[in-house]
Structures are given as C-alpha cells and as structure tokens.
Amino acid sequence: MAGIWNWLNSTKLFDDGQINLSVLKQLIDFLF
C-alpha cells in the first residue's frame, strides 16, 4: 500500500490542493 502512496506523491495527484485529472485517469486505468 505504501508503494501506491509513494506513486501518488510522485505524480503530484493533489497538486496545490487541486486534483490532477490526467493523473487520476491514469490511476483509474491502472486499477480497473
């Protein structure tokens, strides 16, 4: 699970408090 959090941090998913939609889509594609 820690690997996922490290990946999320590295992708700047929540950059400046805003959700990075392109990264979120990559995450969804990865998980589903």
mmCIF file as Biopython writes it, N, C-alpha, C and O atoms, coordinates in Angstrom:
data_model
#
loop_
_atom_site.group_PDB
_atom_site.id
_atom_site.type_symbol
_atom_site.label_atom_id
_atom_site.label_alt_id
_atom_site.label_comp_id
_atom_site.label_asym_id
_atom_site.label_entity_id
_atom_site.label_seq_id
_atom_site.pdbx_PDB_ins_code
_atom_site.Cartn_x
_atom_site.Cartn_y
_atom_site.Cartn_z
_atom_site.occupancy
_atom_site.B_iso_or_equiv
_atom_site.auth_seq_id
_atom_site.auth_asym_id
_atom_site.pdbx_PDB_model_num
ATOM 1   N N  . MET A ? 1  ? 0.829   -1.208 0.000   1.0 0.0 1  A 1 
ATOM 2   C CA . MET A ? 1  ? 0.000   0.000  0.000   1.0 0.0 1  A 1 
ATOM 3   C C  . MET A ? 1  ? 0.863   1.257  0.000   1.0 0.0 1  A 1 
ATOM 4   O O  . MET A ? 1  ? 0.512   2.269  -0.608  1.0 0.0 1  A 1 
ATOM 5   N N  . ALA A ? 2  ? 1.987   1.175  0.688   1.0 0.0 2  A 1 
ATOM 6   C CA . ALA A ? 2  ? 2.895   2.326  0.738   1.0 0.0 2  A 1 
ATOM 7   C C  . ALA A ? 2  ? 3.402   2.687  -0.652  1.0 0.0 2  A 1 
ATOM 8   O O  . ALA A ? 2  ? 3.633   3.861  -0.945  1.0 0.0 2  A 1 
ATOM 9   N N  . GLY A ? 3  ? 3.574   1.689  -1.505  1.0 0.0 3  A 1 
ATOM 10  C CA . GLY A ? 3  ? 4.033   1.952  -2.862  1.0 0.0 3  A 1 
ATOM 11  C C  . GLY A ? 3  ? 3.048   2.817  -3.637  1.0 0.0 3  A 1 
ATOM 12  O O  . GLY A ? 3  ? 3.443   3.674  -4.428  1.0 0.0 3  A 1 
ATOM 13  N N  . ILE A ? 4  ? 1.753   2.579  -3.397  1.0 0.0 4  A 1 
ATOM 14  C CA . ILE A ? 4  ? 0.724   3.385  -4.063  1.0 0.0 4  A 1 
ATOM 15  C C  . ILE A ? 4  ? 0.810   4.830  -3.608  1.0 0.0 4  A 1 
ATOM 16  O O  . ILE A ? 4  ? 0.721   5.750  -4.421  1.0 0.0 4  A 1 
ATOM 17  N N  . TRP A ? 5  ? 0.987   5.035  -2.284  1.0 0.0 5  A 1 
ATOM 18  C CA . TRP A ? 5  ? 1.082   6.411  -1.777  1.0 0.0 5  A 1 
ATOM 19  C C  . TRP A ? 5  ? 2.320   7.106  -2.309  1.0 0.0 5  A 1 
ATOM 20  O O  . TRP A ? 5  ? 2.277   8.293  -2.634  1.0 0.0 5  A 1 
ATOM 21  N N  . ASN A ? 6  ? 3.426   6.375  -2.402  1.0 0.0 6  A 1 
ATOM 22  C CA . ASN A ? 6  ? 4.650   6.958  -2.970  1.0 0.0 6  A 1 
ATOM 23  C C  . ASN A ? 6  ? 4.422   7.353  -4.418  1.0 0.0 6  A 1 
ATOM 24  O O  . ASN A ? 6  ? 4.888   8.401  -4.863  1.0 0.0 6  A 1 
ATOM 25  N N  . TRP A ? 7  ? 3.692   6.498  -5.164  1.0 0.0 7  A 1 
ATOM 26  C CA . TRP A ? 7  ? 3.398   6.800  -6.559  1.0 0.0 7  A 1 
ATOM 27  C C  . TRP A ? 7  ? 2.499   8.030  -6.664  1.0 0.0 7  A 1 
ATOM 28  O O  . TRP A ? 7  ? 2.723   8.903  -7.502  1.0 0.0 7  A 1 
ATOM 29  N N  . LEU A ? 8  ? 1.479   8.091  -5.807  1.0 0.0 8  A 1 
ATOM 30  C CA . LEU A ? 8  ? 0.581   9.245  -5.818  1.0 0.0 8  A 1 
ATOM 31  C C  . LEU A ? 8  ? 1.337   10.527 -5.520  1.0 0.0 8  A 1 
ATOM 32  O O  . LEU A ? 8  ? 1.102   11.553 -6.158  1.0 0.0 8  A 1 
ATOM 33  N N  . ASN A ? 9  ? 2.248   10.473 -4.548  1.0 0.0 9  A 1 
ATOM 34  C CA . ASN A ? 9  ? 3.046   11.654 -4.216  1.0 0.0 9  A 1 
ATOM 35  C C  . ASN A ? 9  ? 3.939   12.053 -5.388  1.0 0.0 9  A 1 
ATOM 36  O O  . ASN A ? 9  ? 4.109   13.239 -5.671  1.0 0.0 9  A 1 
ATOM 37  N N  . SER A ? 10 ? 4.502   11.068 -6.061  1.0 0.0 10 A 1 
ATOM 38  C CA . SER A ? 10 ? 5.415   11.368 -7.165  1.0 0.0 10 A 1 
ATOM 39  C C  . SER A ? 10 ? 4.677   11.931 -8.374  1.0 0.0 10 A 1 
ATOM 40  O O  . SER A ? 10 ? 5.259   12.683 -9.156  1.0 0.0 10 A 1 
ATOM 41  N N  . THR A ? 11 ? 3.406   11.577 -8.536  1.0 0.0 11 A 1 
ATOM 42  C CA . THR A ? 11 ? 2.633   12.059 -9.676  1.0 0.0 11 A 1 
ATOM 43  C C  . THR A ? 11 ? 2.005   13.413 -9.398  1.0 0.0 11 A 1 
ATOM 44  O O  . THR A ? 11 ? 1.424   14.021 -10.297 1.0 0.0 11 A 1 
ATOM 45  N N  . LYS A ? 12 ? 2.116   13.901 -8.142  1.0 0.0 12 A 1 
ATOM 46  C CA . LYS A ? 12 ? 1.510   15.182 -7.770  1.0 0.0 12 A 1 
ATOM 47  C C  . LYS A ? 12 ? 0.003   15.171 -8.042  1.0 0.0 12 A 1 
ATOM 48  O O  . LYS A ? 12 ? -0.546  16.116 -8.609  1.0 0.0 12 A 1 
ATOM 49  N N  . LEU A ? 13 ? -0.656  14.073 -7.620  1.0 0.0 13 A 1 
ATOM 50  C CA . LEU A ? 13 ? -2.092  13.934 -7.859  1.0 0.0 13 A 1 
ATOM 51  C C  . LEU A ? 13 ? -2.869  15.107 -7.280  1.0 0.0 13 A 1 
ATOM 52  O O  . LEU A ? 13 ? -3.775  15.641 -7.919  1.0 0.0 13 A 1 
ATOM 53  N N  . PHE A ? 14 ? -2.506  15.504 -6.058  1.0 0.0 14 A 1 
ATOM 54  C CA . PHE A ? 14 ? -3.195  16.616 -5.413  1.0 0.0 14 A 1 
ATOM 55  C C  . PHE A ? 14 ? -2.290  17.839 -5.409  1.0 0.0 14 A 1 
ATOM 56  O O  . PHE A ? 14 ? -1.908  18.348 -4.355  1.0 0.0 14 A 1 
ATOM 57  N N  . ASP A ? 15 ? -1.956  18.299 -6.608  1.0 0.0 15 A 1 
ATOM 58  C CA . ASP A ? 15 ? -1.041  19.420 -6.748  1.0 0.0 15 A 1 
ATOM 59  C C  . ASP A ? 15 ? -1.735  20.719 -6.361  1.0 0.0 15 A 1 
ATOM 60  O O  . ASP A ? 15 ? -2.752  21.081 -6.953  1.0 0.0 15 A 1 
ATOM 61  N N  . ASP A ? 16 ? -1.193  21.420 -5.374  1.0 0.0 16 A 1 
ATOM 62  C CA . ASP A ? 16 ? -1.753  22.698 -4.920  1.0 0.0 16 A 1 
ATOM 63  C C  . ASP A ? 16 ? -3.212  22.573 -4.505  1.0 0.0 16 A 1 
ATOM 64  O O  . ASP A ? 16 ? -3.996  23.508 -4.670  1.0 0.0 16 A 1 
ATOM 65  N N  . GLY A ? 17 ? -3.576  21.400 -3.960  1.0 0.0 17 A 1 
ATOM 66  C CA . GLY A ? 17 ? -4.938  21.202 -3.473  1.0 0.0 17 A 1 
ATOM 67  C C  . GLY A ? 17 ? -5.949  20.881 -4.553  1.0 0.0 17 A 1 
ATOM 68  O O  . GLY A ? 17 ? -7.127  20.677 -4.263  1.0 0.0 17 A 1 
ATOM 69  N N  . GLN A ? 18 ? -5.499  20.836 -5.798  1.0 0.0 18 A 1 
ATOM 70  C CA . GLN A ? 18 ? -6.402  20.502 -6.904  1.0 0.0 18 A 1 
ATOM 71  C C  . GLN A ? 18 ? -6.098  19.090 -7.389  1.0 0.0 18 A 1 
ATOM 72  O O  . GLN A ? 18 ? -4.939  18.681 -7.460  1.0 0.0 18 A 1 
ATOM 73  N N  . ILE A ? 19 ? -7.147  18.357 -7.721  1.0 0.0 19 A 1 
ATOM 74  C CA . ILE A ? 19 ? -6.932  17.003 -8.227  1.0 0.0 19 A 1 
ATOM 75  C C  . ILE A ? 19 ? -6.459  17.080 -9.675  1.0 0.0 19 A 1 
ATOM 76  O O  . ILE A ? 19 ? -7.087  17.717 -10.521 1.0 0.0 19 A 1 
ATOM 77  N N  . ASN A ? 20 ? -5.340  16.419 -9.936  1.0 0.0 20 A 1 
ATOM 78  C CA . ASN A ? 20 ? -4.810  16.357 -11.289 1.0 0.0 20 A 1 
ATOM 79  C C  . ASN A ? 20 ? -5.598  15.289 -12.051 1.0 0.0 20 A 1 
ATOM 80  O O  . ASN A ? 20 ? -5.373  14.093 -11.866 1.0 0.0 20 A 1 
ATOM 81  N N  . LEU A ? 21 ? -6.512  15.723 -12.900 1.0 0.0 21 A 1 
ATOM 82  C CA . LEU A ? 21 ? -7.437  14.791 -13.549 1.0 0.0 21 A 1 
ATOM 83  C C  . LEU A ? 21 ? -6.731  13.811 -14.474 1.0 0.0 21 A 1 
ATOM 84  O O  . LEU A ? 21 ? -7.141  12.655 -14.576 1.0 0.0 21 A 1 
ATOM 85  N N  . SER A ? 22 ? -5.685  14.252 -15.144 1.0 0.0 22 A 1 
ATOM 86  C CA . SER A ? 22 ? -4.970  13.337 -16.034 1.0 0.0 22 A 1 
ATOM 87  C C  . SER A ? 22 ? -4.312  12.210 -15.236 1.0 0.0 22 A 1 
ATOM 88  O O  . SER A ? 22 ? -4.295  11.057 -15.667 1.0 0.0 22 A 1 
ATOM 89  N N  . VAL A ? 23 ? -3.772  12.561 -14.067 1.0 0.0 23 A 1 
ATOM 90  C CA . VAL A ? 23 ? -3.164  11.547 -13.207 1.0 0.0 23 A 1 
ATOM 91  C C  . VAL A ? 23 ? -4.249  10.639 -12.625 1.0 0.0 23 A 1 
ATOM 92  O O  . VAL A ? 23 ? -4.061  9.428  -12.513 1.0 0.0 23 A 1 
ATOM 93  N N  . LEU A ? 24 ? -5.393  11.239 -12.253 1.0 0.0 24 A 1 
ATOM 94  C CA . LEU A ? 24 ? -6.491  10.444 -11.720 1.0 0.0 24 A 1 
ATOM 95  C C  . LEU A ? 24 ? -6.971  9.435  -12.758 1.0 0.0 24 A 1 
ATOM 96  O O  . LEU A ? 24 ? -7.273  8.291  -12.418 1.0 0.0 24 A 1 
ATOM 97  N N  . LYS A ? 25 ? -7.043  9.850  -14.014 1.0 0.0 25 A 1 
ATOM 98  C CA . LYS A ? 25 ? -7.460  8.933  -15.078 1.0 0.0 25 A 1 
ATOM 99  C C  . LYS A ? 25 ? -6.455  7.799  -15.229 1.0 0.0 25 A 1 
ATOM 100 O O  . LYS A ? 25 ? -6.844  6.648  -15.429 1.0 0.0 25 A 1 
ATOM 101 N N  . GLN A ? 26 ? -5.161  8.115  -15.135 1.0 0.0 26 A 1 
ATOM 102 C CA . GLN A ? 26 ? -4.140  7.070  -15.211 1.0 0.0 26 A 1 
ATOM 103 C C  . GLN A ? 26 ? -4.320  6.070  -14.070 1.0 0.0 26 A 1 
ATOM 104 O O  . GLN A ? 26 ? -4.177  4.862  -14.262 1.0 0.0 26 A 1 
ATOM 105 N N  . LEU A ? 27 ? -4.639  6.590  -12.871 1.0 0.0 27 A 1 
ATOM 106 C CA . LEU A ? 27 ? -4.837  5.723  -11.723 1.0 0.0 27 A 1 
ATOM 107 C C  . LEU A ? 27 ? -6.038  4.815  -11.938 1.0 0.0 27 A 1 
ATOM 108 O O  . LEU A ? 27 ? -5.980  3.621  -11.644 1.0 0.0 27 A 1 
ATOM 109 N N  . ILE A ? 28 ? -7.131  5.380  -12.454 1.0 0.0 28 A 1 
ATOM 110 C CA . ILE A ? 28 ? -8.331  4.580  -12.721 1.0 0.0 28 A 1 
ATOM 111 C C  . ILE A ? 28 ? -8.034  3.512  -13.766 1.0 0.0 28 A 1 
ATOM 112 O O  . ILE A ? 28 ? -8.439  2.360  -13.613 1.0 0.0 28 A 1 
ATOM 113 N N  . ASP A ? 29 ? -7.332  3.893  -14.822 1.0 0.0 29 A 1 
ATOM 114 C CA . ASP A ? 29 ? -6.970  2.926  -15.862 1.0 0.0 29 A 1 
ATOM 115 C C  . ASP A ? 29 ? -6.079  1.829  -15.293 1.0 0.0 29 A 1 
ATOM 116 O O  . ASP A ? 29 ? -6.188  0.668  -15.688 1.0 0.0 29 A 1 
ATOM 117 N N  . PHE A ? 30 ? -5.200  2.194  -14.368 1.0 0.0 30 A 1 
ATOM 118 C CA . PHE A ? 30 ? -4.288  1.232  -13.751 1.0 0.0 30 A 1 
ATOM 119 C C  . PHE A ? 30 ? -5.049  0.249  -12.852 1.0 0.0 30 A 1 
ATOM 120 O O  . PHE A ? 30 ? -4.766  -0.949 -12.852 1.0 0.0 30 A 1 
ATOM 121 N N  . LEU A ? 31 ? -6.021  0.772  -12.083 1.0 0.0 31 A 1 
ATOM 122 C CA . LEU A ? 31 ? -6.737  -0.062 -11.122 1.0 0.0 31 A 1 
ATOM 123 C C  . LEU A ? 31 ? -7.840  -0.891 -11.770 1.0 0.0 31 A 1 
ATOM 124 O O  . LEU A ? 31 ? -8.122  -2.007 -11.335 1.0 0.0 31 A 1 
ATOM 125 N N  . PHE A ? 32 ? -8.461  -0.339 -12.812 1.0 0.0 32 A 1 
ATOM 126 C CA . PHE A ? 32 ? -9.590  -1.042 -13.424 1.0 0.0 32 A 1 
ATOM 127 C C  . PHE A ? 32 ? -9.297  -1.416 -14.870 1.0 0.0 32 A 1 
ATOM 128 O O  . PHE A ? 32 ? -10.141 -2.015 -15.537 1.0 0.0 32 A 1 
#
